Amino acid sequence: MTTLDSRLNNAFRFDEWAKNEIAVVPDFQKRILFSDEAHFWLNGYVNKQNCRIWSEANPQVYVETPLHPEKRTVWCALWAGGILLQKR
């Protein structure tokens, strides 16, 4: 089974589970919370593993960054009751 097949299989299983929960639990949608976090470096550094920047030309620029630059982490969650936000 390929990675794509596995992802689709998991998505279909989740879909069936969610439909069943919605049918059984009246306020199920109010119990779901979607969350994520991101790191923002204060020196302008961009983690290229998480961010793709498209350009027609390769600028051949080297930017030296400190070993442990100062950063802020933001965690956010969305749910039926609104938005939860935490900054660290």
The first five atom37 places (N, CA, C, CB, O) and aatype in JSON, in Angstrom:
{
  "aatype": [12, 16, 16, 10, 3, 15, 1, 10, 2, 2, 0, 13, 1, 13, 3, 6, 17, 0, 11, 2, 6, 9, 0, 19, 19, 14, 3, 13, 5, 11, 1, 9, 10, 13, 15, 3, 6, 0, 8, 13, 17, 10, 2, 7, 18, 19, 2, 11, 5, 2, 4, 1, 9, 17, 15, 6, 0, 2, 14, 5, 19, 18, 19, 6, 16, 14, 10, 8, 14, 6, 11, 1, 16, 19, 17, 4, 0, 10, 17, 0, 7, 7, 9, 10, 10, 5, 11, 1],
  "atom_mask": [
    [1, 1, 1, 1, 1],
    [1, 1, 1, 1, 1],
    [1, 1, 1, 1, 1],
    [1, 1, 1, 1, 1],
    [1, 1, 1, 1, 1],
    [1, 1, 1, 1, 1],
    [1, 1, 1, 1, 1],
    [1, 1, 1, 1, 1],
    [1, 1, 1, 1, 1],
    [1, 1, 1, 1, 1],
    [1, 1, 1, 1, 1],
    [1, 1, 1, 1, 1],
    [1, 1, 1, 1, 1],
    [1, 1, 1, 1, 1],
    [1, 1, 1, 1, 1],
    [1, 1, 1, 1, 1],
    [1, 1, 1, 1, 1],
    [1, 1, 1, 1, 1],
    [1, 1, 1, 1, 1],
    [1, 1, 1, 1, 1],
    [1, 1, 1, 1, 1],
    [1, 1, 1, 1, 1],
    [1, 1, 1, 1, 1],
    [1, 1, 1, 1, 1],
    [1, 1, 1, 1, 1],
    [1, 1, 1, 1, 1],
    [1, 1, 1, 1, 1],
    [1, 1, 1, 1, 1],
    [1, 1, 1, 1, 1],
    [1, 1, 1, 1, 1],
    [1, 1, 1, 1, 1],
    [1, 1, 1, 1, 1],
    [1, 1, 1, 1, 1],
    [1, 1, 1, 1, 1],
    [1, 1, 1, 1, 1],
    [1, 1, 1, 1, 1],
    [1, 1, 1, 1, 1],
    [1, 1, 1, 1, 1],
    [1, 1, 1, 1, 1],
    [1, 1, 1, 1, 1],
    [1, 1, 1, 1, 1],
    [1, 1, 1, 1, 1],
    [1, 1, 1, 1, 1],
    [1, 1, 1, 0, 1],
    [1, 1, 1, 1, 1],
    [1, 1, 1, 1, 1],
    [1, 1, 1, 1, 1],
    [1, 1, 1, 1, 1],
    [1, 1, 1, 1, 1],
    [1, 1, 1, 1, 1],
    [1, 1, 1, 1, 1],
    [1, 1, 1, 1, 1],
    [1, 1, 1, 1, 1],
    [1, 1, 1, 1, 1],
    [1, 1, 1, 1, 1],
    [1, 1, 1, 1, 1],
    [1, 1, 1, 1, 1],
    [1, 1, 1, 1, 1],
    [1, 1, 1, 1, 1],
    [1, 1, 1, 1, 1],
    [1, 1, 1, 1, 1],
    [1, 1, 1, 1, 1],
    [1, 1, 1, 1, 1],
    [1, 1, 1, 1, 1],
    [1, 1, 1, 1, 1],
    [1, 1, 1, 1, 1],
    [1, 1, 1, 1, 1],
    [1, 1, 1, 1, 1],
    [1, 1, 1, 1, 1],
    [1, 1, 1, 1, 1],
    [1, 1, 1, 1, 1],
    [1, 1, 1, 1, 1],
    [1, 1, 1, 1, 1],
    [1, 1, 1, 1, 1],
    [1, 1, 1, 1, 1],
    [1, 1, 1, 1, 1],
    [1, 1, 1, 1, 1],
    [1, 1, 1, 1, 1],
    [1, 1, 1, 1, 1],
    [1, 1, 1, 1, 1],
    [1, 1, 1, 0, 1],
    [1, 1, 1, 0, 1],
    [1, 1, 1, 1, 1],
    [1, 1, 1, 1, 1],
    [1, 1, 1, 1, 1],
    [1, 1, 1, 1, 1],
    [1, 1, 1, 1, 1],
    [1, 1, 1, 1, 1]
  ],
  "atom_positions": [
    [[0.85, -1.18, 0.0], [0.0, 0.0, 0.0], [0.9, 1.24, 0.0], [-0.97, -0.01, 1.23], [1.82, 1.34, 0.81]],
    [[0.63, 2.17, -0.89], [1.43, 3.39, -0.97], [1.02, 4.37, 0.12], [1.28, 4.05, -2.37], [0.0, 4.21, 0.79]],
    [[1.85, 5.38, 0.28], [1.55, 6.4, 1.29], [0.24, 7.1, 0.97], [2.69, 7.43, 1.36], [-0.56, 7.38, 1.87]],
    [[0.01, 7.4, -0.32], [-1.24, 8.05, -0.72], [-2.43, 7.16, -0.42], [-1.21, 8.41, -2.22], [-3.44, 7.63, 0.1]],
    [[-2.32, 5.87, -0.74], [-3.41, 4.94, -0.44], [-3.68, 4.88, 1.07], [-3.07, 3.53, -0.96], [-4.83, 4.84, 1.5]],
    [[-2.61, 4.88, 1.84], [-2.76, 4.85, 3.3], [-3.45, 6.1, 3.81], [-1.39, 4.7, 3.97], [-4.33, 6.03, 4.67]],
    [[-3.07, 7.26, 3.27], [-3.71, 8.51, 3.68], [-5.19, 8.53, 3.31], [-3.01, 9.71, 3.04], [-6.03, 8.93, 4.11]],
    [[-5.5, 8.08, 2.11], [-6.9, 8.04, 1.68], [-7.7, 7.07, 2.55], [-7.01, 7.62, 0.2], [-8.82, 7.37, 2.95]],
    [[-7.11, 5.93, 2.85], [-7.78, 4.95, 3.7], [-8.05, 5.55, 5.08], [-6.92, 3.67, 3.83], [-9.14, 5.39, 5.63]],
    [[-7.06, 6.23, 5.65], [-7.26, 6.88, 6.95], [-8.33, 7.97, 6.87], [-5.94, 7.49, 7.45], [-9.13, 8.11, 7.8]],
    [[-8.34, 8.73, 5.78], [-9.34, 9.79, 5.62], [-10.75, 9.19, 5.54], [-9.05, 10.63, 4.36], [-11.68, 9.72, 6.16]],
    [[-10.91, 8.11, 4.79], [-12.22, 7.47, 4.68], [-12.66, 6.88, 6.02], [-12.18, 6.36, 3.61], [-13.83, 6.99, 6.39]],
    [[-11.72, 6.27, 6.75], [-12.06, 5.72, 8.07], [-12.48, 6.84, 9.03], [-10.87, 4.95, 8.66], [-13.45, 6.69, 9.77]],
    [[-11.76, 7.95, 9.01], [-12.12, 9.08, 9.86], [-13.49, 9.62, 9.48], [-11.06, 10.2, 9.77], [-14.29, 9.95, 10.35]],
    [[-13.75, 9.72, 8.18], [-15.04, 10.22, 7.7], [-16.19, 9.35, 8.21], [-15.06, 10.27, 6.15], [-17.2, 9.86, 8.69]],
    [[-16.03, 8.04, 8.1], [-17.08, 7.13, 8.58], [-17.25, 7.25, 10.1], [-16.73, 5.67, 8.21], [-18.38, 7.26, 10.59]],
    [[-16.15, 7.34, 10.83], [-16.21, 7.49, 12.28], [-16.94, 8.78, 12.66], [-14.8, 7.47, 12.89], [-17.8, 8.78, 13.53]],
    [[-16.57, 9.89, 12.0], [-17.19, 11.19, 12.31], [-18.68, 11.17, 12.0], [-16.5, 12.31, 11.51], [-19.48, 11.68, 12.79]],
    [[-19.08, 10.6, 10.87], [-20.51, 10.51, 10.54], [-21.26, 9.72, 11.61], [-20.7, 9.85, 9.15], [-22.36, 10.1, 12.01]],
    [[-20.67, 8.63, 12.07], [-21.3, 7.82, 13.1], [-21.42, 8.61, 14.41], [-20.5, 6.53, 13.33], [-22.47, 8.57, 15.06]],
    [[-20.37, 9.31, 14.8], [-20.4, 10.1, 16.04], [-21.45, 11.2, 15.96], [-19.02, 10.71, 16.33], [-22.16, 11.45, 16.93]],
    [[-21.56, 11.86, 14.8], [-22.55, 12.92, 14.62], [-23.96, 12.36, 14.79], [-22.4, 13.59, 13.24], [-24.84, 13.02, 15.35]],
    [[-24.18, 11.13, 14.28], [-25.5, 10.51, 14.39], [-25.81, 10.09, 15.83], [-25.58, 9.29, 13.47], [-26.97, 10.13, 16.25]],
    [[-24.79, 9.7, 16.59], [-24.99, 9.17, 17.94], [-24.95, 10.28, 19.01], [-23.94, 8.11, 18.24], [-25.74, 10.26, 19.95]],
    [[-24.03, 11.22, 18.86], [-23.83, 12.28, 19.87], [-24.36, 13.59, 19.3], [-22.31, 12.42, 20.25], [-23.79, 14.12, 18.35]],
    [[-25.45, 14.14, 19.86], [-26.09, 15.32, 19.28], [-25.18, 16.54, 19.13], [-27.27, 15.69, 20.12], [-25.28, 17.25, 18.13]],
    [[-24.31, 16.81, 20.1], [-23.46, 18.0, 20.02], [-22.01, 17.65, 19.71], [-23.54, 18.79, 21.34], [-21.08, 18.31, 20.16]],
    [[-21.82, 16.6, 18.93], [-20.47, 16.12, 18.61], [-19.6, 17.22, 18.01], [-20.55, 14.95, 17.65], [-18.42, 17.34, 18.37]],
    [[-20.15, 18.01, 17.1], [-19.35, 19.05, 16.44], [-18.83, 20.09, 17.43], [-20.18, 19.75, 15.36], [-17.84, 20.76, 17.14]],
    [[-19.47, 20.22, 18.58], [-19.01, 21.17, 19.59], [-17.84, 20.63, 20.41], [-20.15, 21.54, 20.52], [-17.22, 21.35, 21.18]],
    [[-17.55, 19.35, 20.23], [-16.47, 18.71, 20.99], [-15.18, 18.57, 20.18], [-16.92, 17.34, 21.46], [-14.19, 18.02, 20.67]],
    [[-15.19, 19.05, 18.95], [-14.01, 18.94, 18.08], [-13.14, 20.17, 18.24], [-14.43, 18.75, 16.59], [-13.64, 21.3, 18.29]],
    [[-11.84, 19.96, 18.32], [-10.88, 21.04, 18.45], [-9.75, 20.79, 17.44], [-10.33, 21.14, 19.92], [-9.12, 19.74, 17.46]],
    [[-9.5, 21.76, 16.57], [-8.41, 21.68, 15.6], [-7.3, 22.6, 16.1], [-8.88, 22.09, 14.15], [-7.55, 23.76, 16.43]],
    [[-6.07, 22.09, 16.17], [-4.99, 22.93, 16.69], [-3.72, 22.79, 15.85], [-4.69, 22.57, 18.14], [-3.53, 21.81, 15.13]],
    [[-2.87, 23.79, 15.98], [-1.56, 23.79, 15.32], [-0.68, 24.79, 16.04], [-1.69, 24.13, 13.79], [-1.16, 25.64, 16.79]],
    [[0.62, 24.69, 15.8], [1.54, 25.66, 16.37], [2.56, 26.05, 15.31], [2.24, 25.1, 17.62], [2.82, 25.3, 14.37]],
    [[3.13, 27.23, 15.48], [4.14, 27.73, 14.54], [5.19, 28.5, 15.33], [3.51, 28.63, 13.44], [4.91, 29.08, 16.38]],
    [[6.41, 28.48, 14.81], [7.51, 29.22, 15.41], [7.83, 30.42, 14.53], [8.77, 28.32, 15.6], [7.93, 30.29, 13.31]],
    [[7.98, 31.58, 15.14], [8.34, 32.8, 14.42], [9.66, 33.31, 14.99], [7.21, 33.89, 14.55], [9.75, 33.66, 16.17]],
    [[10.69, 33.35, 14.14], [12.0, 33.82, 14.57], [12.04, 35.33, 14.49], [13.13, 33.2, 13.71], [11.62, 35.92, 13.5]],
    [[12.54, 35.96, 15.55], [12.54, 37.42, 15.65], [13.6, 38.07, 14.76], [12.76, 37.83, 17.08], [13.56, 39.28, 14.54]],
    [[14.56, 37.29, 14.26], [15.58, 37.85, 13.37], [15.2, 37.72, 11.9], [16.91, 37.15, 13.62], [16.01, 38.04, 11.02]],
    [[13.98, 37.26, 11.61], [13.52, 37.15, 10.23], [13.82, 35.81, 9.57], [0.0, 0.0, 0.0], [13.47, 35.61, 8.41]],
    [[14.45, 34.9, 10.29], [14.78, 33.58, 9.75], [13.49, 32.85, 9.35], [15.58, 32.74, 10.78], [12.48, 32.93, 10.05]],
    [[13.55, 32.13, 8.23], [12.41, 31.33, 7.77], [12.86, 29.88, 7.69], [11.87, 31.84, 6.38], [13.84, 29.58, 7.01]],
    [[12.16, 28.99, 8.37], [12.48, 27.57, 8.3], [12.04, 27.04, 6.95], [11.79, 26.78, 9.46], [10.84, 26.89, 6.69]],
    [[12.99, 26.76, 6.09], [12.67, 26.35, 4.72], [12.08, 24.94, 4.64], [13.9, 26.42, 3.87], [11.58, 24.54, 3.59]],
    [[12.13, 24.19, 5.74], [11.49, 22.88, 5.76], [9.97, 23.03, 5.83], [11.99, 22.06, 6.95], [9.23, 22.15, 5.39]],
    [[9.5, 24.14, 6.38], [8.07, 24.36, 6.56], [7.5, 25.43, 5.64], [7.79, 24.74, 7.98], [6.29, 25.65, 5.63]],
    [[8.34, 26.09, 4.87], [7.89, 27.21, 4.05], [8.53, 27.11, 2.68], [8.24, 28.57, 4.72], [9.75, 26.99, 2.57]],
    [[7.74, 27.16, 1.65], [8.26, 27.12, 0.27], [8.12, 28.49, -0.35], [7.51, 26.05, -0.58], [7.04, 29.07, -0.36]],
    [[9.23, 29.0, -0.86], [9.23, 30.3, -1.53], [9.59, 30.05, -2.99], [10.24, 31.3, -0.85], [10.67, 29.54, -3.29]],
    [[8.7, 30.41, -3.89], [8.9, 30.17, -5.32], [9.43, 31.44, -5.98], [7.59, 29.71, -5.99], [8.94, 32.54, -5.72]],
    [[10.43, 31.25, -6.85], [11.02, 32.38, -7.56], [11.48, 31.91, -8.92], [12.2, 32.99, -6.75], [11.81, 30.74, -9.11]],
    [[11.5, 32.82, -9.89], [11.97, 32.47, -11.23], [13.49, 32.37, -11.28], [11.48, 33.49, -12.25], [14.03, 31.69, -12.15]],
    [[14.18, 33.04, -10.37], [15.64, 33.03, -10.37], [16.16, 32.57, -9.01], [16.21, 34.42, -10.73], [15.54, 32.84, -7.98]],
    [[17.29, 31.88, -9.02], [17.94, 31.46, -7.79], [18.84, 32.61, -7.34], [18.76, 30.14, -7.99], [19.81, 32.93, -8.03]],
    [[18.55, 33.25, -6.21], [19.3, 34.45, -5.82], [20.72, 34.16, -5.34], [18.56, 35.17, -4.74], [21.53, 35.08, -5.24]],
    [[21.06, 32.9, -5.04], [22.4, 32.54, -4.57], [22.82, 33.39, -3.37], [23.43, 32.68, -5.7], [23.94, 33.89, -3.32]],
    [[21.92, 33.56, -2.43], [22.19, 34.38, -1.25], [22.4, 33.46, -0.06], [21.01, 35.38, -0.98], [21.67, 32.5, 0.14]],
    [[23.42, 33.77, 0.73], [23.69, 33.03, 1.96], [23.47, 33.97, 3.13], [25.14, 32.45, 1.97], [24.09, 35.03, 3.22]],
    [[22.57, 33.59, 4.03], [22.29, 34.41, 5.19], [22.75, 33.65, 6.43], [20.76, 34.77, 5.28], [22.24, 32.56, 6.72]],
    [[23.7, 34.21, 7.14], [24.21, 33.58, 8.35], [23.22, 33.8, 9.48], [25.61, 34.13, 8.72], [22.74, 34.91, 9.7]],
    [[22.91, 32.72, 10.2], [21.97, 32.82, 11.31], [22.63, 32.29, 12.58], [20.66, 32.04, 11.01], [23.47, 31.39, 12.51]],
    [[22.27, 32.83, 13.74], [22.84, 32.32, 14.99], [22.39, 30.88, 15.24], [22.42, 33.22, 16.17], [21.38, 30.43, 14.69]],
    [[23.15, 30.17, 16.06], [22.84, 28.77, 16.34], [21.45, 28.61, 16.95], [23.89, 28.17, 17.26], [20.7, 27.72, 16.57]],
    [[21.11, 29.46, 17.9], [19.8, 29.39, 18.55], [19.17, 30.78, 18.54], [19.92, 28.85, 20.0], [19.2, 31.49, 19.55]],
    [[18.58, 31.18, 17.41], [18.0, 32.53, 17.34], [16.76, 32.64, 18.25], [17.61, 32.87, 15.88], [16.09, 31.66, 18.54]],
    [[16.5, 33.87, 18.67], [15.34, 34.12, 19.53], [14.07, 33.93, 18.71], [15.39, 35.56, 20.13], [13.97, 34.4, 17.57]],
    [[13.1, 33.24, 19.29], [11.86, 32.97, 18.56], [10.68, 33.0, 19.51], [11.93, 31.61, 17.84], [10.83, 32.95, 20.73]],
    [[9.51, 33.08, 18.93], [8.25, 32.99, 19.66], [7.44, 31.85, 19.05], [7.45, 34.36, 19.61], [7.42, 31.67, 17.83]],
    [[6.79, 31.1, 19.91], [5.93, 30.01, 19.45], [4.49, 30.41, 19.69], [6.28, 28.67, 20.18], [4.14, 30.88, 20.77]],
    [[3.66, 30.22, 18.68], [2.24, 30.54, 18.79], [1.45, 29.25, 18.58], [1.81, 31.64, 17.75], [1.65, 28.54, 17.59]],
    [[0.57, 28.95, 19.51], [-0.32, 27.8, 19.41], [-1.74, 28.33, 19.3], [-0.16, 26.84, 20.64], [-2.13, 29.23, 20.03]],
    [[-2.49, 27.76, 18.38], [-3.86, 28.21, 18.15], [-4.77, 27.01, 17.98], [-3.94, 29.15, 16.92], [-4.37, 25.99, 17.4]],
    [[-5.97, 27.12, 18.48], [-6.97, 26.06, 18.31], [-8.3, 26.69, 17.94], [-7.1, 25.2, 19.59], [-8.67, 27.75, 18.44]],
    [[-9.01, 26.02, 17.05], [-10.35, 26.44, 16.64], [-11.35, 25.39, 17.11], [-10.44, 26.65, 15.1], [-11.12, 24.19, 16.96]],
    [[-12.44, 25.85, 17.66], [-13.52, 24.94, 18.05], [-14.83, 25.7, 18.03], [-13.26, 24.34, 19.46], [-14.85, 26.9, 17.74]],
    [[-15.93, 25.03, 18.32], [-17.25, 25.65, 18.23], [-17.38, 26.86, 19.15], [-18.33, 24.63, 18.57], [-18.17, 27.76, 18.86]],
    [[-16.64, 26.89, 20.24], [-16.71, 27.99, 21.2], [-15.86, 29.19, 20.83], [0.0, 0.0, 0.0], [-15.92, 30.22, 21.51]],
    [[-15.08, 29.08, 19.76], [-14.25, 30.21, 19.34], [-12.82, 29.82, 19.04], [0.0, 0.0, 0.0], [-12.55, 28.72, 18.56]],
    [[-11.91, 30.74, 19.33], [-10.49, 30.56, 19.05], [-9.71, 30.61, 20.36], [-9.97, 31.64, 18.04], [-9.92, 31.51, 21.17]],
    [[-8.83, 29.65, 20.54], [-7.92, 29.65, 21.68], [-6.54, 30.01, 21.15], [-7.91, 28.26, 22.43], [-6.12, 29.47, 20.13]],
    [[-5.83, 30.91, 21.82], [-4.53, 31.36, 21.35], [-3.57, 31.43, 22.52], [-4.64, 32.74, 20.65], [-3.9, 31.97, 23.58]],
    [[-2.39, 30.87, 22.33], [-1.36, 30.94, 23.37], [-0.04, 31.3, 22.72], [-1.25, 29.59, 24.13], [0.35, 30.7, 21.72]],
    [[0.64, 32.29, 23.29], [1.96, 32.7, 22.8], [2.99, 32.33, 23.85], [2.0, 34.24, 22.49], [2.79, 32.58, 25.04]],
    [[4.08, 31.73, 23.41], [5.18, 31.38, 24.32], [6.44, 32.02, 23.86], [5.36, 29.86, 24.41], [7.49, 31.85, 24.48]]
  ]
}
